[in-house]
Amino acid sequence: MPIQPLPPLRQLLRLTALAGLACLAACASVRAADPDGVLHSWVTSADGSRLLEPAQGGVFGRETPLTRVIDIDAAQRYQSFVGVGAAITDASAAVLTGSLSEERREALLQELFAPGTGLGLSFVRVTIGASDFSAHHYSLDDSPDGTPDPGLAHYSAAATEAPVLPLVLRARALNPALKVMASPWSAPAWMKDSGSLIRGRLRRDAYPAFADYLLRFADDYARAGIPLYALTMQNEPATEPATYPGMRFDAEDRARFIAEALGPRLAALPNAPLLLDWDHNWDAPDSPLAVLADPAAARYVAGIAWHCYGGKPAAQSVVHAAHPDKDTYLTECSGGDWSHDWRDALRFMSGTLLIDSMRHWARGVILWNIALDEHHGPHLGGCNNCRGVVTVDSSSGEVTRNVEYYVLGHVSRFVRPGAVRIDSTAEVDGLHTVAFQNLDDSSIALLIYNDGAAAEFTVRMAGRSVRYALAGGDLATLTWRPRR
């Protein structure tokens, strides 16, 4: 079912929330002058009536704590923060360029990526060749009649660069801190035992060519002015989808490919992107663990990429405990019509996806399509009811900001790249939290999702406390500079 237009009241509320975002920027200089210990807050409510809206704050003092206490300890520090964002797919590019005028597209890009005045999204994903969210299935080396092309004479990134790269370049111009990762959905058909982009596995004799193919894409982006931050060798390698490009790539084969072909090539490059393994669900941690158990491969792997469609975020900590030197990232999760209810979507996206994944070591979180049309596309195969961070009506150009937009904003507006996760009470009476400290001004950002009844509680840090109340099902971000 297409996403329905919002009723007039909800539209008004969304506009009010956007005015609140503008207020954040307008009030930044005033708040920078606030005395230490002044708490500010922003709330998105379970019924969608408040959308990243400024709420009542407070002042830290020596008051007696309530029964419910969220303790913050900046002395206990964990992973550094890279960013949150979403994928700029072929479909997203088609929607943003085909359904919006140049002026409206620029306004939306500023709203999404500009720090201070917009959300400040700082982490995006692009595809190497087609995904299910492409108008046609293609690779970057579709040789005539499928003949082998080990020298990549037929390589061309035009099909993906033409719609996507200008948007990525503009996003990075708006936010110079933007980091970009890339993933293929399939090797070119001539490299696979199926001879097709659909299903099949990478042939071992094609390892050198596939490694060169991936690094060719990375080089293209670097020459265009977007050096890739990270690279995965295969999207969702534990499955062979029947309706869109995919490729089975089991742990033993990935380890061999990394050790024999991709890893040494990456190591020889200056400023090479980080190599992330897995790029699939939480429900199979044994697969990345098997790759990391191979020392010949593990030496080249910088971290593990995860998706949200099976299992729980705790799997990230299982792998982190075994390999604490490897980074963790959540690189794909989509909202969709399977979750019509605002409250349910807010619970999953904030409580499970963002708070839990970051408590389980994620340095960054990337949702799936940043923009789709009212028909959940365009796409060819795959998901037919996925939801973008924003929905752009293909006829009117009207932009609907979905629950994912506000959840991302609760992080990206207040946690800056380079911030460090600090210790906070994980959960008390349904209040789930994660906390970060920005390194530039020592400010704290505390994200709280209330999965219980309405609650009044104390936030306590370094012997000082402030009271706060949050309705059941609401999401809040609290910010302050600690007293010195």
C-alpha positions as CSV (number, residue, x, y, z in Angstrom):
1,M,0.0,0.0,0.0
2,P,1.4,3.4,-0.9
3,I,2.3,5.7,2.0
4,Q,-0.7,7.9,2.5
5,P,-0.4,11.7,2.7
6,L,-0.4,13.1,6.1
7,P,-3.6,14.7,7.4
8,P,-3.4,18.5,7.6
9,L,-2.8,18.5,11.4
10,R,0.1,16.2,11.1
11,Q,1.5,18.3,8.3
12,L,1.3,21.3,10.5
13,L,3.0,19.5,13.3
14,R,5.8,18.5,11.0
15,L,6.2,22.0,9.9
16,T,6.4,23.0,13.5
17,A,9.1,20.5,14.1
18,L,11.1,21.9,11.2
19,A,10.7,25.3,12.7
20,G,12.2,23.8,15.8
21,L,15.2,22.5,13.8
22,A,15.7,26.0,12.5
23,C,15.5,27.3,16.1
24,L,18.3,24.9,17.1
25,A,20.6,26.7,14.7
26,A,19.4,30.1,15.6
27,C,19.8,29.5,19.3
28,A,23.2,27.8,19.0
29,S,25.2,30.9,19.9
30,V,22.9,31.6,22.9
31,R,23.2,28.1,24.2
32,A,27.0,28.1,23.7
33,A,27.0,30.9,26.3
34,D,24.8,29.0,28.8
35,P,26.4,28.3,32.2
36,D,27.7,24.7,32.6
37,G,25.0,22.4,34.0
38,V,22.1,23.8,32.1
39,L,20.1,21.0,30.5
40,H,18.2,21.3,27.2
41,S,15.9,18.7,25.7
42,W,14.1,17.7,22.5
43,V,11.3,15.2,22.2
44,T,9.6,13.0,19.6
45,S,6.4,11.6,21.0
46,A,4.9,8.2,20.6
47,D,1.8,9.6,18.7
48,G,3.9,11.8,16.4
49,S,2.4,15.0,17.8
50,R,5.8,16.3,18.9
51,L,8.6,15.9,16.3
52,L,12.1,16.6,17.5
53,E,10.5,19.5,19.4
54,P,12.3,21.6,22.1
55,A,11.0,20.6,25.5
56,Q,11.5,21.8,29.1
57,G,15.0,21.5,30.4
58,G,16.5,22.1,33.8
59,V,19.7,22.8,35.8
60,F,22.0,20.3,37.5
61,G,22.3,20.8,41.2
62,R,22.7,19.0,44.6
63,E,19.1,17.9,44.8
64,T,18.2,14.4,46.2
65,P,17.8,11.9,43.4
66,L,14.5,10.2,42.7
67,T,14.1,6.4,42.8
68,R,14.8,6.1,39.1
69,V,18.3,7.3,38.3
70,I,20.3,7.4,35.0
71,D,23.9,7.8,35.9
72,I,26.4,9.3,33.5
73,D,30.1,8.7,33.8
74,A,32.3,10.5,31.3
75,A,35.5,8.8,32.7
76,Q,34.3,5.5,31.2
77,R,34.8,5.9,27.4
78,Y,34.1,3.5,24.6
79,Q,34.0,3.8,20.8
80,S,34.2,7.0,18.9
81,F,31.3,8.1,16.7
82,V,31.5,8.3,12.9
83,G,28.0,9.3,12.2
84,V,24.4,8.4,11.2
85,G,22.7,8.6,7.8
86,A,21.2,6.6,5.0
87,A,22.0,5.1,1.6
88,I,21.9,7.2,-1.6
89,T,20.7,4.5,-4.0
90,D,19.8,4.7,-7.6
91,A,16.2,4.9,-6.5
92,S,16.9,7.7,-4.1
93,A,18.8,9.6,-6.8
94,A,16.0,9.1,-9.3
95,V,13.5,10.5,-6.8
96,L,15.6,13.4,-5.7
97,T,16.5,14.5,-9.2
98,G,13.3,13.5,-11.1
99,S,10.6,14.6,-8.7
100,L,12.1,17.8,-7.2
101,S,13.0,21.0,-8.8
102,E,16.6,22.1,-8.4
103,E,15.6,24.6,-5.7
104,R,13.5,22.1,-3.8
105,R,16.2,19.4,-4.1
106,E,18.8,21.8,-2.8
107,A,16.6,22.8,0.1
108,L,16.1,19.1,1.0
109,L,19.8,18.3,0.8
110,Q,20.6,21.2,3.0
111,E,18.0,20.0,5.5
112,L,19.4,16.5,5.5
113,F,23.1,17.2,5.5
114,A,24.0,20.7,6.6
115,P,25.3,20.7,10.2
116,G,23.8,23.4,12.4
117,T,20.9,24.4,10.1
118,G,19.9,20.8,9.1
119,L,20.1,17.3,10.5
120,G,23.8,17.1,9.7
121,L,23.8,13.5,8.5
122,S,27.4,12.4,8.2
123,F,27.5,8.7,7.1
124,V,26.1,7.4,3.8
125,R,26.3,4.2,1.7
126,V,26.4,3.8,-2.0
127,T,26.1,0.7,-4.2
128,I,28.8,-0.6,-6.6
129,G,26.5,-1.5,-9.5
130,A,22.8,-2.2,-9.2
131,S,20.8,-3.1,-6.1
132,D,17.1,-4.0,-5.9
133,F,16.6,-0.2,-5.8
134,S,17.7,0.4,-9.3
135,A,15.6,0.8,-12.5
136,H,17.6,-2.0,-14.2
137,H,20.1,-4.7,-13.2
138,Y,23.6,-3.9,-14.2
139,S,27.2,-4.2,-13.0
140,L,30.1,-1.9,-13.8
141,D,31.6,-4.4,-16.3
142,D,28.8,-5.9,-18.4
143,S,31.0,-7.3,-21.2
144,P,29.4,-8.2,-24.6
145,D,27.8,-11.7,-24.5
146,G,29.2,-12.2,-21.0
147,T,32.7,-12.9,-22.2
148,P,35.4,-12.8,-19.5
149,D,37.0,-9.4,-19.1
150,P,39.8,-9.9,-16.6
151,G,41.5,-6.7,-17.7
152,L,38.3,-4.7,-17.1
153,A,38.4,-3.3,-20.5
154,H,34.6,-2.8,-20.5
155,Y,34.5,-1.3,-17.0
156,S,32.2,1.8,-16.8
157,A,30.8,3.4,-13.7
158,A,28.6,5.8,-15.7
159,A,25.3,4.0,-14.8
160,T,25.7,4.5,-11.1
161,E,27.8,7.7,-11.1
162,A,25.5,9.7,-13.3
163,P,22.6,9.8,-10.9
164,V,24.3,9.2,-7.5
165,L,27.7,10.9,-7.5
166,P,26.5,14.5,-7.9
167,L,24.2,14.1,-4.9
168,V,27.1,12.6,-2.8
169,L,29.4,15.5,-3.9
170,R,26.7,18.0,-2.9
171,A,26.1,16.3,0.4
172,R,29.8,16.4,1.2
173,A,30.1,20.0,0.2
174,L,27.3,20.7,2.7
175,N,28.9,18.6,5.4
176,P,32.7,18.2,5.0
177,A,32.6,15.6,7.8
178,L,30.5,13.2,5.6
179,K,31.9,9.7,5.3
180,V,31.0,7.4,2.4
181,M,31.0,3.6,2.3
182,A,30.3,1.4,-0.7
183,S,29.0,-2.2,-1.2
184,P,28.4,-4.4,-4.3
185,W,25.3,-6.5,-4.6
186,S,27.0,-8.8,-7.1
187,A,30.2,-9.3,-9.0
188,P,29.8,-8.9,-12.8
189,A,28.0,-11.9,-14.3
190,W,31.1,-13.2,-16.1
191,M,32.9,-13.6,-12.8
192,K,30.3,-15.9,-11.3
193,D,29.5,-19.6,-11.7
194,S,25.8,-18.7,-12.5
195,G,26.8,-16.4,-15.4
196,S,24.2,-14.0,-14.1
197,L,23.8,-11.1,-11.7
198,I,21.0,-13.2,-10.1
199,R,22.3,-15.8,-7.7
200,G,25.5,-17.7,-8.0
201,R,29.0,-17.5,-6.4
202,L,32.3,-15.8,-7.3
203,R,34.6,-18.1,-9.2
204,R,38.0,-18.5,-7.7
205,D,39.8,-17.7,-10.9
206,A,37.9,-14.3,-10.9
207,Y,39.3,-13.2,-7.5
208,P,42.0,-10.9,-9.0
209,A,39.5,-9.3,-11.4
210,F,36.9,-8.8,-8.7
211,A,39.4,-7.2,-6.3
212,D,40.5,-4.9,-9.1
213,Y,36.9,-4.1,-9.9
214,L,36.2,-3.0,-6.3
215,L,39.3,-0.9,-6.1
216,R,38.5,0.7,-9.5
217,F,35.3,2.0,-8.0
218,A,37.1,3.3,-5.0
219,D,39.6,5.0,-7.2
220,D,36.8,6.6,-9.3
221,Y,35.2,8.1,-6.2
222,A,38.6,9.3,-4.9
223,R,39.4,11.0,-8.2
224,A,35.9,12.7,-8.1
225,G,36.8,14.1,-4.7
226,I,35.0,11.5,-2.4
227,P,37.6,9.1,-1.0
228,L,35.7,6.2,0.4
229,Y,35.8,5.7,4.1
230,A,35.0,2.0,4.0
231,L,34.3,-0.8,1.6
232,T,32.5,-4.2,1.9
233,M,33.1,-7.0,-0.6
234,Q,29.4,-8.2,-0.8
235,N,26.0,-7.1,0.4
236,E,24.3,-9.8,2.4
237,P,26.6,-12.7,1.4
238,A,24.5,-15.4,3.1
239,T,21.7,-15.2,0.6
240,E,21.1,-15.5,-3.1
241,P,18.0,-13.4,-3.9
242,A,15.9,-14.6,-6.8
243,T,14.7,-11.2,-8.1
244,Y,17.6,-8.8,-7.9
245,P,21.5,-9.0,-8.0
246,G,23.1,-11.0,-5.3
247,M,25.9,-13.4,-4.7
248,R,26.5,-16.1,-2.1
249,F,29.9,-15.5,-0.5
250,D,30.5,-17.8,2.5
251,A,33.0,-17.2,5.2
252,E,35.7,-19.6,3.9
253,D,35.5,-18.0,0.5
254,R,35.5,-14.4,1.8
255,A,38.6,-15.2,3.9
256,R,40.4,-16.7,1.0
257,F,39.4,-13.7,-1.3
258,I,40.6,-11.2,1.3
259,A,43.9,-13.0,2.0
260,E,44.7,-13.8,-1.6
261,A,43.4,-10.9,-3.6
262,L,41.7,-7.9,-2.0
263,G,43.7,-7.5,1.2
264,P,47.2,-7.2,-0.3
265,R,45.9,-4.8,-3.0
266,L,44.3,-2.6,-0.3
267,A,47.4,-2.7,1.8
268,A,49.5,-1.4,-1.1
269,L,47.3,1.6,-1.6
270,P,47.9,4.9,0.2
271,N,44.7,6.1,2.0
272,A,42.8,3.0,1.2
273,P,39.3,2.6,2.4
274,L,38.7,0.4,5.5
275,L,37.6,-3.1,4.7
276,L,34.5,-4.3,6.5
277,D,33.4,-7.9,6.5
278,W,29.9,-9.5,6.6
279,D,27.5,-6.7,5.8
280,H,24.6,-8.9,6.9
281,N,22.3,-9.7,9.8
282,W,22.8,-10.0,13.5
283,D,21.6,-13.6,13.5
284,A,24.8,-15.2,12.1
285,P,27.8,-13.9,14.1
286,D,29.6,-17.1,13.4
287,S,30.2,-16.0,9.8
288,P,32.3,-12.9,10.5
289,L,33.9,-14.8,13.4
290,A,35.1,-17.4,11.0
291,V,36.7,-14.8,8.7
292,L,38.4,-13.2,11.7
293,A,39.6,-16.6,12.8
294,D,41.8,-16.7,9.7
295,P,44.9,-14.7,10.5
296,A,45.8,-14.3,6.8
297,A,42.4,-12.5,6.2
298,A,41.9,-10.9,9.6
299,R,45.0,-8.7,9.3
300,Y,43.3,-6.8,6.5
301,V,39.8,-6.5,8.0
302,A,39.1,-3.2,9.9
303,G,35.7,-4.1,11.2
304,I,32.3,-5.8,10.8
305,A,29.2,-4.4,9.1
306,W,25.8,-5.5,10.3
307,H,22.2,-5.4,9.1
308,C,19.0,-5.4,11.3
309,Y,16.7,-7.9,9.5
310,G,17.4,-10.9,11.8
311,G,18.8,-11.4,15.3
312,K,19.6,-8.8,17.9
313,P,22.2,-6.1,18.3
314,A,23.9,-8.1,21.1
315,A,25.6,-10.1,18.3
316,Q,27.8,-7.1,17.7
317,S,29.2,-7.5,21.2
318,V,29.8,-11.2,20.7
319,V,32.2,-10.4,17.9
320,H,33.6,-7.3,19.6
321,A,34.5,-9.4,22.7
322,A,36.4,-11.9,20.5
323,H,38.1,-9.2,18.5
324,P,38.1,-5.8,20.3
325,D,40.5,-4.4,17.8
326,K,37.9,-4.5,15.0
327,D,35.3,-1.8,14.5
328,T,31.5,-2.2,14.4
329,Y,29.0,-0.5,12.1
330,L,25.3,-0.9,11.4
331,T,25.2,-0.4,7.7
332,E,21.7,-1.2,6.6
333,C,18.2,-1.1,8.1
334,S,15.0,-0.1,6.5
335,G,11.7,1.1,7.8
336,G,8.6,0.0,5.8
337,D,4.9,-0.6,5.6
338,W,5.3,-3.7,7.8
339,S,5.4,-1.1,10.6
340,H,2.5,1.3,10.0
341,D,2.2,2.3,13.6
342,W,4.3,5.3,14.5
343,R,4.9,4.2,18.1
344,D,6.1,0.7,17.0
345,A,8.4,2.2,14.4
346,L,9.8,4.7,16.9
347,R,10.4,2.0,19.4
348,F,12.4,-0.2,17.0
349,M,14.3,2.6,15.2
350,S,15.3,4.4,18.4
351,G,15.4,1.8,21.1
352,T,16.7,-1.2,19.1
353,L,18.5,0.2,16.1
354,L,20.2,3.3,17.4
355,I,20.4,2.9,21.2
356,D,21.1,-0.8,21.4
357,S,23.4,-1.0,18.4
358,M,25.5,1.9,19.7
359,R,25.6,0.4,23.2
360,H,26.9,-2.7,21.4
361,W,29.8,-0.8,19.9
362,A,28.4,0.6,16.6
363,R,30.5,3.6,15.5
364,G,27.9,4.5,12.9
365,V,24.4,3.7,11.8
366,I,23.2,3.8,8.2
367,L,19.6,3.3,7.2
368,W,18.6,2.0,3.8
369,N,17.1,4.4,1.1
370,I,17.4,8.1,2.0
371,A,14.5,8.9,-0.3
372,L,11.8,6.9,-2.1
373,D,8.6,7.8,-3.9
374,E,5.0,7.1,-2.7
375,H,5.1,3.7,-4.3
376,H,8.2,2.6,-2.3
377,G,10.4,2.8,-5.3
378,P,11.5,2.9,-7.9
379,H,12.8,-0.7,-7.5
380,L,13.2,-3.8,-9.6
381,G,12.7,-6.9,-7.5
382,G,13.4,-7.2,-3.7
383,C,11.5,-5.1,-1.2
384,N,8.2,-3.7,-2.4
385,N,7.2,-2.0,0.8
386,C,10.4,-0.3,2.1
387,R,10.2,3.2,3.4
388,G,12.8,5.9,2.8
389,V,14.0,8.4,5.4
390,V,11.8,10.8,3.4
391,T,9.1,10.1,0.9
392,V,8.9,12.3,-2.2
393,D,5.6,12.4,-4.0
394,S,6.4,11.8,-7.7
395,S,3.6,14.1,-8.9
396,S,3.6,17.0,-6.5
397,G,7.2,16.8,-5.1
398,E,5.7,17.0,-1.6
399,V,8.2,15.7,0.9
400,T,7.0,13.5,3.9
401,R,9.5,13.2,6.7
402,N,9.1,9.7,8.1
403,V,9.8,8.5,11.6
404,E,13.3,7.5,10.5
405,Y,14.1,11.2,9.7
406,Y,13.3,12.3,13.3
407,V,15.1,9.3,14.9
408,L,18.3,10.1,12.9
409,G,17.9,13.7,13.9
410,H,17.9,12.9,17.6
411,V,21.4,11.7,17.1
412,S,22.9,13.7,14.2
413,R,21.8,17.1,15.5
414,F,23.6,16.6,18.8
415,V,26.4,14.0,18.5
416,R,29.2,15.2,16.3
417,P,31.6,13.0,14.4
418,G,34.5,12.2,16.7
419,A,32.4,12.2,19.8
420,V,33.0,9.4,22.2
421,R,30.4,7.1,23.8
422,I,30.5,7.4,27.6
423,D,29.0,5.2,30.2
424,S,25.3,5.6,31.1
425,T,22.8,3.4,32.9
426,A,21.7,1.0,30.2
427,E,18.0,0.6,31.3
428,V,15.9,1.4,34.3
429,D,12.1,0.8,34.3
430,G,11.9,0.8,30.6
431,L,14.2,3.9,30.1
432,H,16.8,2.9,27.5
433,T,19.8,5.1,27.1
434,V,23.1,5.8,25.3
435,A,25.3,8.8,25.9
436,F,28.1,10.6,24.0
437,Q,30.5,13.4,24.8
438,N,31.5,15.8,22.1
439,L,35.2,16.5,22.1
440,D,35.1,20.0,20.8
441,D,33.2,21.5,23.7
442,S,32.8,18.6,26.2
443,S,29.0,18.7,25.9
444,I,27.0,15.6,26.7
445,A,24.2,14.2,24.5
446,L,22.0,11.6,26.2
447,L,19.5,9.7,24.1
448,I,16.6,8.2,26.0
449,Y,13.7,6.0,24.8
450,N,10.9,5.3,27.2
451,D,9.6,1.8,26.5
452,G,7.5,1.8,29.7
453,A,4.9,4.1,31.3
454,A,5.3,7.8,31.9
455,A,8.2,8.3,34.2
456,E,9.9,11.0,36.2
457,F,13.6,10.3,36.9
458,T,16.9,11.8,37.8
459,V,19.9,12.2,35.5
460,R,23.0,12.2,37.6
461,M,26.6,13.1,36.7
462,A,29.6,13.8,39.0
463,G,27.5,14.2,42.1
464,R,25.0,16.6,40.5
465,S,21.5,15.8,39.4
466,V,18.6,17.1,37.4
467,R,15.0,15.8,37.3
468,Y,13.3,15.0,34.0
469,A,10.0,13.5,32.9
470,L,9.2,11.5,29.8
471,A,5.9,10.0,28.6
472,G,5.6,6.4,27.7
473,G,6.8,5.7,24.1
474,D,8.6,9.0,23.8
475,L,12.1,9.6,22.6
476,A,14.3,12.4,24.0
477,T,17.7,13.9,23.5
478,L,19.1,15.7,26.5
479,T,22.2,18.0,26.2
480,W,24.4,19.9,28.6
481,R,27.9,20.9,29.4
482,P,29.1,19.3,32.7
483,R,29.8,21.6,35.6
484,R,33.6,22.1,36.1
